[in-house]
Amino acid sequence: MAFKLVILFTLLVLSFLTSQIASTSKRHVASQIKNTSKRDVVKTIRVKDGDIIDCIDIYKQPAFNHPALKNHTIQMKSTHLESRKDLQKSNSPKVPLQVWQQYGSCPNGTIPIRRSTPAKDHPSSSKIIINPGHSFSVVLTEGFSYSGAKANIKVWNPYVESNGDYSTSQVMLRSGPIESFDTAQAGWAVNPGLYYDNKTRLFAYWTVDGMKNTGCFDLTCPGFFQTSPEIVLGGDITSYYGSEITIQISKDPYTDNWWLKYNDKEVGYWPAEIFLVMRNQAHLVQWGGEVCSPNVGTQPHTSTGMGSGRFSDFIFRRSGTMTGMLIEENSNPLKQPEPETLYVSSDEWNCYDAYLLKEGVPEPVFFYGGPGSRQNRRCP
């Protein structure tokens, strides 16, 4: 009886904390958007016909506005990623040059932040929280204590029907029950509602309540600490269609911070303090694509594409494709998950499918994607 009371009390505390974080997240999102022009901008880089990049003092970045991070000490480098040879495999591509770097660089002691400026014909929006409708085509593994995951993701530019839709391909770590899980994920996205265009961009995302009320992309609200002066979250990577980027998320065993690595560069980290149930470990790793739209699972269905907008193509590999899928268990070296622990799943097989190639290849390769309802009679 006493044990049941302890469990009930713990659940009530978690529910309260989640609601508090959700409400503070909403307030801080609004505050961050409102005060963007008041940042201490050290330098501004303007990309021709493109982004505006502000170089901000690293100690004045948005993460310090999170209520749990007021007195946080920035961890400038991970304690484990650079020193571990298994994370420096030769098959990882070199860092793609982000378009903005052709026009300048940020000084030491600053980080680059993409200025959120809507196009003239694009309605302004401060909505950062994810829409409720999601459709996933993924391969996943669960049942262990995961401290990291990695993959090479082929970059595409799928069609996105409206500003209320987006399409992503990502590496995701998750922990907690389906109705209130924590997650950290990163990859590429086409998200006109957030970025005000249809370019493919690098993104990072986290949430603590199953994507219901909290959810934050990049540095648009407090939570992620950036340490790299070279990589822009939300940065344009459209020059690399058809080639791969490498995404890795890995928990530092000494600080419990969840580090993001883009190819061979550490971008920054999600501090352990912002999570409720993923402070020490994740219980699920997921690789694949997602379409978010009010019109998934409905009729008429959205025509937003996933991956390249093609169904799984394991012959020519012109669909969404992931290679080099690796996991960390309990901060041990990266390894391939056992084939029998990998499960393929798609929420809407007629709109977006998934296929895991395991036979005749040195390591599993995952193919996924689809056109939604665009020129596809099978999707309602």
Sequence and secondary structure as in RCSB ss.txt:
>XXXX:A:sequence
MAFKLVILFTLLVLSFLTSQIASTSKRHVASQIKNTSKRDVVKTIRVKDGDIIDCIDIYKQPAFNHPALKNHTIQ
MKSTHLESRKDLQKSNSPKVPLQVWQQYGSCPNGTIPIRRSTPAKDHPSSSKIIINPGHSFSVVLTEGFSYSGAK
ANIKVWNPYVESNGDYSTSQVMLRSGPIESFDTAQAGWAVNPGLYYDNKTRLFAYWTVDGMKNTGCFDLTCPGFF
QTSPEIVLGGDITSYYGSEITIQISKDPYTDNWWLKYNDKEVGYWPAEIFLVMRNQAHLVQWGGEVCSPNVGTQP
HTSTGMGSGRFSDFIFRRSGTMTGMLIEENSNPLKQPEPETLYVSSDEWNCYDAYLLKEGVPEPVFFYGGPGSRQ
NRRCP
>XXXX:A:secstr
 HHHHHHHHHHHHHHHHHHHHHHHHHHHHHHHHHTGGGS EEEEEE TTS EEEEEEGGGSGGGGSTT TT    
 S SSTTT GGGS TTS      GGGGG    TTEEEEE     TTS      S  S EEEEEEEEEEEEEEEEE
EEEE       STT EEEEEEEEEES TTS EEEEEEEEE HHHHSS   EEEEEEESSTTSS  EETTSSTT E
E  SS  TT B GGGTTSEEEEEEEE TTT  EEEEETTEEEEEE GGG SS SS EEEEEEEEEEE TTSSSSS
     BTTSS   TTT  SEEEEEEEEEETT   B   GGG EEEES TTTSEEEEE TTSSS EEEEEB TTTT
 TT  
